[in-house]
Amino acid sequence: MIKEMVCVSCPIGCMLTVELNDQNEVLSVKGNTCKRGEQYAIDECTNPVRMLTSTVKVNGGKLPVVPVKTAKPIPKGKMFDCMQVINSTVVDAPVKMGDVLIQDICGTGIDIIATNEN
C-alpha cells in the first residue's frame, strides 16, 4: 500500500510517499530532504502521536477554567478518551503554571499540566 503525506518536521513541508506492506510495516520512504522527514513518516504510519491542549474547570479561581496540555505527545487514538477525562475534571484554585492536574491520563503514563495560573 502507498500512503502520501506532508512532512511537518520542519518548515519545508516535503511531500512524502510511504510504502507499507500488508502488516503496515514501512518498506520505504521517498520525498524527504532530511532524516527527520523519514522518521516522521515512520512514526506517523506506525504510532502517530499528538500534543493535546484544552482547558480544565476551576472552582474558586479568577476564571472558570485554566489552560492545560499534555506533558508529552499522546497516542492519536487516545485523544477522545483523554478529552472525556479532561472535560469531566474540576480542580480547586489556586492553580500554578506547571501543576500536574491529571496524572497518567488514560493509562498513557503522560500527565496533564496547567499552562497558566488561576
PEHU-V610189 format. One record per pair of residues at least 24 apart in sequence whose C-alpha atoms are under 8 Angstrom apart, sorted by the first residue. I is the first residue (numbers start at 0). GAP is how many residues later the second one is. D is the distance in Angstrom with one decimal. If there is no record, write none. Layout:
I;GAP;D  I;GAP;D
This chain:
4;36;7.9  6;25;7.8  6;30;6.0  6;33;6.8  6;34;7.2  7;29;7.9  7;32;7.9  8;27;6.4  8;28;6.3  8;31;6.8  15;25;7.4  46;28;7.0  47;27;6.0  47;28;5.6  48;24;5.5  48;25;5.1  48;26;4.3  48;27;4.8  49;24;5.5  49;25;6.5  49;26;5.8  51;27;7.4  53;32;7.8  54;31;7.5  54;32;7.9  55;30;6.2  55;31;6.6  55;33;6.3  55;34;6.3  55;35;7.4  56;30;7.8  56;32;6.6  56;33;4.8  56;34;6.4  57;32;5.6  57;33;5.0  57;34;5.5  57;35;6.2  57;60;7.8  58;31;6.9  58;32;6.1  58;33;4.7  58;34;5.9  59;32;6.4  59;33;5.5  59;34;7.8  60;31;7.4  60;32;5.0  60;33;6.5  60;57;5.4  61;56;5.8  62;55;6.5  64;53;7.8  65;29;7.9  65;48;6.7  65;49;7.6  65;50;6.5  65;51;6.9  65;52;6.2  66;47;5.9  66;48;5.6  66;49;6.2  67;44;6.4  67;45;5.4  67;46;4.4  67;47;5.2  67;48;7.7  68;43;5.6  68;44;5.6  68;45;6.7  68;46;6.8  69;40;6.7  69;41;5.9  69;42;4.6  69;43;6.2  70;39;6.2  70;40;5.6  70;41;6.1  70;42;6.4  71;38;6.4  71;39;7.9  73;34;7.0  73;36;7.2  74;33;8.0  77;28;7.6  80;25;7.0  81;24;6.1  92;25;6.4  93;24;5.8
